[in-house]
Amino acid sequence: MKIIKPSYEILDPIDGQAILKKLELIGRVSHKSEDHITETSAAPFVKKLIDLGDESVLEHVSITVRFICDRGVSHELVRHRLAAFTQESTRFCNYSQDKFGNQLTFIQPCFLHDMTGGKIPNSFGYTSDDNVWYYAMRDAEAAYFGMLREGAKSEEARSVLPNSLKTELIMTANLRELRHILQLRCSKRAHPQCRELMIPLLHELQSKIPIVFDDIAERINHE
Ligand SMILES: Cc1cc2nc3c(=O)[nH]c(=O)nc-3n(C[C@H](O)[C@H](O)[C@H](O)COP(=O)(O)OP(=O)(O)OC[C@H]3O[C@@H](n4cnc5c(N)ncnc54)[C@H](O)[C@@H]3O)c2cc1C
């Protein structure tokens, strides 16, 4: 079995200034005020849209993100109905195959000691929770491969797979929905493993697209 950390990757090249200019052009159609566009007008215009709650304009730009996370976190993300998702299938992936290293991959829970890279919990510093989790994953892997050996299909053997199983999830969401998702999933009320993934995503988006995520980041910082 393999234990890895969660990660994400933004699949689109992002040009924040171009996004702001596009949003301004679209937003100004309603009042036919395109003649007010200048070299510097996009950022304050988009900020005003957000301050006024005129967020439908943000729906004209979408971002695609690939998440590598556990199944528990993926269950939370796929609840966001206005995003599009494609997910690694435990029905169709047979983890006994070479392309999966003939093993299961699990996501390191951020609240346990680091067990990535083959570190097993038999050394000083590990807690009983580390041990319970590690051996539960080992037992789940043994049960999964046991069912396959007995002739089960992968869609049947998956019944013993735990929430910590690694999954890949591609999510495409427009900026309005992304703001909503990040607001909910970066909050202190969100699951720590969801926050572990989404807070760096929020900061990266904020650094690449001016204005659009500033208020969300500000709110999260002051919670
Ligand atoms: C901290 C936390 C704890 C949670 N705990 C649980 C739990 O214990 N059990 C559980 O089942 N879920 C739980 N959830 C999931 C939660 O109930 C939502 O399903 C999830 O956050 C998706 O959010 P959403 O419905 O606002 O938004 P999305 O599906 O992302 O939709 C975005 C927005 O569009 C609008 N919208 C979308 N669809 C409709 C619709 N059909 N009708 C009207 N408006 C719509 C709403 O304004 C919505 O906020 C939890 C979520 C969080 C963040």
The ligand as an SDF file (V2000), in Angstrom:
LIG
                    3D

 53 58  0  0  0  0  0  0  0  0999 V2000
  -19.3560   22.6210    7.0190 C   0  0  0  0  0  0  0  0  0  0  0  0
  -20.3300   21.8210    6.2050 C   0  0  0  0  0  0  0  0  0  0  0  0
  -21.0120   20.7720    6.7820 C   0  0  0  0  0  0  0  0  0  0  0  0
  -21.9310   20.0220    6.0330 C   0  0  0  0  0  0  0  0  0  0  0  0
  -22.5760   18.9650    6.6290 N   0  0  0  0  0  0  0  0  0  0  0  0
  -23.4590   18.2360    5.9060 C   0  0  0  0  0  0  0  0  0  0  0  0
  -24.1570   17.1260    6.4860 C   0  0  0  0  0  0  0  0  0  0  0  0
  -23.9410   16.7960    7.6490 O   0  0  0  0  0  0  0  0  0  0  0  0
  -25.0220   16.4140    5.7250 N   0  0  0  0  0  0  0  0  0  0  0  0
  -25.2770   16.7580    4.4150 C   0  0  0  0  0  0  0  0  0  0  0  0
  -26.0810   16.0880    3.7530 O   0  0  0  0  0  0  0  0  0  0  0  0
  -24.6270   17.8020    3.8310 N   0  0  0  0  0  0  0  0  0  0  0  0
  -23.7440   18.5430    4.5330 C   0  0  0  0  0  0  0  0  0  0  0  0
  -23.0870   19.5860    3.9240 N   0  0  0  0  0  0  0  0  0  0  0  0
  -23.3410   19.8610    2.5060 C   0  0  0  0  0  0  0  0  0  0  0  0
  -24.2970   21.0630    2.3070 C   0  0  0  0  0  0  0  0  0  0  0  0
  -25.5600   20.7970    2.8570 O   0  0  0  0  0  0  0  0  0  0  0  0
  -24.4290   21.3730    0.8070 C   0  0  0  0  0  0  0  0  0  0  0  0
  -25.0310   20.2660    0.1490 O   0  0  0  0  0  0  0  0  0  0  0  0
  -23.1180   21.6340    0.1290 C   0  0  0  0  0  0  0  0  0  0  0  0
  -22.3280   22.4950    0.8900 O   0  0  0  0  0  0  0  0  0  0  0  0
  -23.3670   22.2540   -1.2480 C   0  0  0  0  0  0  0  0  0  0  0  0
  -23.6500   23.6170   -1.0470 O   0  0  0  0  0  0  0  0  0  0  0  0
  -24.8800   24.4010   -1.6720 P   0  0  0  0  0  0  0  0  0  0  0  0
  -26.0900   23.5650   -1.6970 O   0  0  0  0  0  0  0  0  0  0  0  0
  -24.9440   25.7560   -1.0340 O   0  0  0  0  0  0  0  0  0  0  0  0
  -24.3440   24.7750   -3.0390 O   0  0  0  0  0  0  0  0  0  0  0  0
  -24.1980   24.3030   -4.5370 P   0  0  0  0  0  0  0  0  0  0  0  0
  -24.8010   22.9970   -4.8450 O   0  0  0  0  0  0  0  0  0  0  0  0
  -22.7490   24.5180   -4.7930 O   0  0  0  0  0  0  0  0  0  0  0  0
  -25.0580   25.4230   -5.2270 O   0  0  0  0  0  0  0  0  0  0  0  0
  -24.6770   26.8110   -5.1620 C   0  0  0  0  0  0  0  0  0  0  0  0
  -25.8620   27.6560   -4.7990 C   0  0  0  0  0  0  0  0  0  0  0  0
  -26.8150   27.5650   -5.8600 O   0  0  0  0  0  0  0  0  0  0  0  0
  -28.1280   27.6070   -5.3080 C   0  0  0  0  0  0  0  0  0  0  0  0
  -28.7930   26.3410   -5.6080 N   0  0  0  0  0  0  0  0  0  0  0  0
  -28.2180   25.2170   -6.1380 C   0  0  0  0  0  0  0  0  0  0  0  0
  -29.1410   24.2660   -6.3230 N   0  0  0  0  0  0  0  0  0  0  0  0
  -30.3120   24.7840   -5.9040 C   0  0  0  0  0  0  0  0  0  0  0  0
  -31.6290   24.2970   -5.8380 C   0  0  0  0  0  0  0  0  0  0  0  0
  -31.9550   23.0800   -6.2460 N   0  0  0  0  0  0  0  0  0  0  0  0
  -32.5780   25.1090   -5.3620 N   0  0  0  0  0  0  0  0  0  0  0  0
  -32.3060   26.3560   -4.9580 C   0  0  0  0  0  0  0  0  0  0  0  0
  -31.0530   26.8960   -4.9730 N   0  0  0  0  0  0  0  0  0  0  0  0
  -30.0840   26.1240   -5.4570 C   0  0  0  0  0  0  0  0  0  0  0  0
  -27.9890   27.8040   -3.8090 C   0  0  0  0  0  0  0  0  0  0  0  0
  -27.9960   29.2030   -3.5520 O   0  0  0  0  0  0  0  0  0  0  0  0
  -26.6060   27.2670   -3.5360 C   0  0  0  0  0  0  0  0  0  0  0  0
  -26.0200   27.8170   -2.3790 O   0  0  0  0  0  0  0  0  0  0  0  0
  -22.1680   20.3420    4.6610 C   0  0  0  0  0  0  0  0  0  0  0  0
  -21.4840   21.4130    4.0950 C   0  0  0  0  0  0  0  0  0  0  0  0
  -20.5780   22.1500    4.8430 C   0  0  0  0  0  0  0  0  0  0  0  0
  -19.8290   23.2860    4.1830 C   0  0  0  0  0  0  0  0  0  0  0  0
  1  2  1  0
  2  3  1  0
  2 52  2  0
  3  4  2  0
  4  5  1  0
  4 50  1  0
  5  6  2  0
  6  7  1  0
  6 13  1  0
  7  8  2  0
  7  9  1  0
  9 10  1  0
 10 11  2  0
 10 12  1  0
 12 13  2  0
 13 14  1  0
 14 15  1  0
 14 50  1  0
 15 16  1  0
 16 17  1  0
 16 18  1  0
 18 19  1  0
 18 20  1  0
 20 21  1  0
 20 22  1  0
 22 23  1  0
 23 24  1  0
 24 25  2  0
 24 26  1  0
 24 27  1  0
 27 28  1  0
 28 29  2  0
 28 30  1  0
 28 31  1  0
 31 32  1  0
 32 33  1  0
 33 34  1  0
 33 48  1  0
 34 35  1  0
 35 36  1  0
 35 46  1  0
 36 37  1  0
 36 45  1  0
 37 38  2  0
 38 39  1  0
 39 40  1  0
 39 45  2  0
 40 41  1  0
 40 42  2  0
 42 43  1  0
 43 44  2  0
 44 45  1  0
 46 47  1  0
 46 48  1  0
 48 49  1  0
 50 51  2  0
 51 52  1  0
 52 53  1  0
M  END
$$$$
